[in-house]
Amino acid sequence: MKNSRRNFSAVESRNSTPMKKAKNGGSAANLVRLYLKRRPILFSMVKDGLCNYTSLASKVARAIGAGAKQDAVKAALIRAGHEHAKSGEDFEARVEKILKGSSIEVRSKVAVVRSKSGIGVPVIAISNSRSGVMSVVDSSYAPAIRKKGHHVIDGLVLITVYSPKEIEDTPGSIASMIDALWAEGINILEFISCHTDTLLVLSSSDGARAYDVLSGMMEKREK
């Protein structure tokens, strides 16, 4: 989740735009499902029946536009919730099992370096993309790296979640962790996934809260 602030802003901007009627006569039910899929936390509330369907239907009907009827939208919301509740029980149990089988490690005093190539110091983690190279390093290297003209963000925390191999073919495991942090207002500065390991770089001020959230999902505290 590189540069997550910008990415989340883009998502919010798209979600705030009224949805257009689907081509080929797309129904209100399909548009409601799409609306919910773009908002996982809201979808979870609908599935668990933790919402006022009449009030939510009014909001969703306005967002969908194209003459969507509130009654039809309300029926689609209820139906989508019931369908997901029936089909999602086994899926959610798999995600919960993976989280309970995971462990967490916290490393403080790390820095993120953004460059166009290698930086010539040992790295903890690295990610390459079209925009350049993102390296996570020990903060002790930050002064020397800055002198080379690289962009450095210091005073960060690296949280690594080690999960069972089943995480590779279980959709939603990583999303559950990210959603839990987002719900607490915790921003992820950098995100890297390597095999069964999930690496999250956060500001030091968010480190303790993020640890509490994630270890709480795993129902245990790592020493």
C-alpha positions in Angstrom: 0.0 0.0 0.0 2.6 2.5 -1.1 1.7 6.1 -0.4 -1.5 4.9 1.2 -2.8 8.4 2.0 -3.1 9.2 -1.7 -4.5 5.8 -2.5 -7.3 6.0 0.1 -8.1 9.5 -1.0 -8.6 8.3 -4.5 -10.9 5.5 -3.4 -13.0 7.9 -1.3 -13.2 10.2 -4.3 -14.5 7.4 -6.5 -16.9 6.2 -3.9 -18.4 9.7 -3.4 -19.3 10.0 -7.1 -22.9 9.0 -7.9 -23.0 5.6 -9.6 -24.3 5.4 -13.1 -26.9 2.9 -14.2 -25.1 -0.2 -15.5 -25.0 -0.9 -19.2 -27.2 -3.6 -20.7 -30.0 -2.8 -18.3 -28.2 -3.4 -15.0 -30.6 -3.9 -12.1 -30.7 -2.0 -8.8 -29.7 -5.3 -7.1 -26.4 -5.4 -9.1 -25.7 -1.8 -8.4 -26.4 -2.3 -4.7 -24.0 -5.3 -4.6 -21.3 -3.2 -6.3 -21.9 -0.3 -3.9 -21.4 -2.7 -0.9 -18.4 -4.4 -2.4 -16.6 -1.0 -2.6 -17.3 -0.5 1.1 -16.3 -3.7 3.0 -17.0 -2.4 6.5 -20.5 -1.3 5.4 -21.0 -4.7 3.7 -20.1 -6.4 7.0 -22.7 -4.4 8.9 -25.4 -5.2 6.3 -24.5 -8.9 6.5 -24.7 -8.9 10.3 -28.0 -6.9 10.3 -26.3 -4.0 12.2 -27.9 -1.2 10.2 -31.2 0.6 9.6 -32.2 -0.7 6.2 -34.7 2.1 5.5 -32.2 4.8 6.2 -29.3 3.1 4.4 -31.6 2.4 1.4 -32.3 6.1 1.1 -28.6 6.9 1.0 -27.7 4.1 -1.4 -30.6 5.1 -3.8 -29.3 8.6 -4.0 -25.8 7.3 -4.7 -26.9 4.9 -7.4 -29.1 7.5 -9.1 -30.7 6.6 -12.4 -34.2 6.6 -10.8 -33.4 3.9 -8.3 -36.5 3.2 -6.1 -35.8 3.2 -2.3 -38.0 0.1 -1.7 -36.2 -1.8 -4.4 -32.8 -0.8 -3.0 -33.9 -1.8 0.5 -35.0 -5.2 -0.7 -31.7 -5.6 -2.5 -29.7 -4.7 0.7 -31.6 -7.2 2.8 -31.2 -9.9 0.1 -27.5 -9.2 -0.3 -27.0 -9.4 3.4 -28.8 -12.7 3.7 -26.9 -14.2 0.8 -23.5 -13.2 2.1 -24.3 -14.4 5.6 -25.1 -17.9 4.3 -22.2 -18.1 1.9 -19.6 -16.3 4.0 -19.6 -18.3 7.2 -17.1 -20.9 6.1 -15.0 -18.2 4.4 -14.9 -16.1 7.6 -14.0 -19.1 9.7 -11.0 -19.7 7.5 -9.8 -16.1 7.8 -10.3 -16.2 11.6 -8.3 -19.5 11.8 -5.4 -17.9 9.8 -5.4 -14.8 12.1 -5.4 -16.9 15.2 -2.5 -18.9 13.8 -0.4 -15.8 13.0 2.3 -14.1 15.1 3.4 -10.5 15.2 6.8 -8.8 15.6 7.5 -5.1 16.0 10.7 -3.3 15.1 11.1 0.3 16.0 13.6 2.9 14.7 13.3 2.2 11.0 13.2 4.5 8.0 11.8 4.4 4.6 14.0 5.5 1.6 12.6 6.3 -1.8 15.2 6.2 -4.6 15.6 5.4 -8.2 18.2 2.6 -7.6 20.0 0.9 -4.8 21.1 2.9 -1.8 24.3 1.0 -0.8 23.3 0.1 2.8 21.8 -3.1 4.3 18.0 -3.2 3.9 15.3 -4.8 6.0 12.8 -5.0 3.1 12.7 -3.6 -0.4 10.0 -3.1 -3.1 10.6 -2.2 -6.7 8.0 -0.5 -8.9 7.7 1.7 -12.0 8.1 4.8 -9.7 11.4 3.6 -8.2 12.7 1.7 -5.2 11.3 1.7 -1.7 13.7 0.5 1.0 13.1 -0.1 4.7 16.3 0.4 6.6 17.5 0.9 10.2 17.3 4.5 11.2 21.0 4.7 11.9 21.6 4.8 8.2 19.3 7.8 7.6 21.8 10.7 8.0 24.2 9.2 5.5 21.4 8.3 3.0 20.1 11.9 3.2 23.5 13.2 2.2 23.3 11.2 -1.0 20.1 13.1 -1.9 17.6 10.3 -1.3 14.2 11.0 0.1 14.1 9.6 3.7 11.2 9.3 6.2 12.6 8.5 9.6 11.1 7.6 13.0 8.9 4.8 11.8 7.9 1.3 13.1 7.9 -1.9 11.1 5.2 -4.5 12.1 5.6 -7.9 10.6 2.8 -10.5 10.7 3.9 -14.1 10.2 1.0 -16.2 9.0 0.3 -19.9 8.2 0.8 -20.9 4.5 -3.0 -21.1 4.0 -3.0 -17.3 3.8 -1.8 -17.6 0.2 -5.1 -19.0 -1.0 -7.6 -17.4 1.5 -8.9 -14.1 0.2 -9.7 -11.5 2.8 -7.0 -12.3 5.4 -4.8 -9.3 4.7 -7.9 -7.1 4.1 -9.2 -8.0 7.5 -6.0 -6.7 9.1 -5.9 -3.5 7.0 -9.6 -2.8 7.6 -9.2 -3.2 11.4 -6.3 -0.6 11.3 -8.3 1.8 9.1 -11.2 1.6 11.4 -9.0 2.9 14.2 -7.7 5.7 12.1 -4.2 4.2 11.7 -2.5 5.0 8.4 -0.2 2.5 6.7 2.8 4.3 5.1 4.2 1.3 3.3 2.9 -2.3 2.7 4.9 -5.3 1.5 3.8 -8.9 1.2 6.4 -11.7 0.9 5.2 -15.3 0.8 3.3 -15.7 4.2 4.8 -12.5 5.8 3.0 -9.2 5.8 5.1 -6.1 6.5 3.5 -2.8 7.5 5.4 0.4 8.0 3.7 3.0 10.3 4.5 6.2 12.1 5.9 5.6 15.6 2.9 7.3 17.1 0.7 4.6 15.6 2.9 1.6 16.4 1.5 0.7 19.9 -2.1 1.1 18.8 -1.5 -1.0 15.7 0.1 -3.7 17.7 -2.9 -3.8 20.1 -5.4 -4.0 17.2 -3.5 -6.8 15.4 -2.6 -8.9 18.4 -6.1 -8.5 19.6 -7.3 -10.1 16.4 -4.9 -13.0 17.0 -6.2 -13.3 20.6 -2.7 -13.4 22.0 0.2 -11.1 22.9 3.6 -11.7 21.5 6.6 -11.0 23.8 
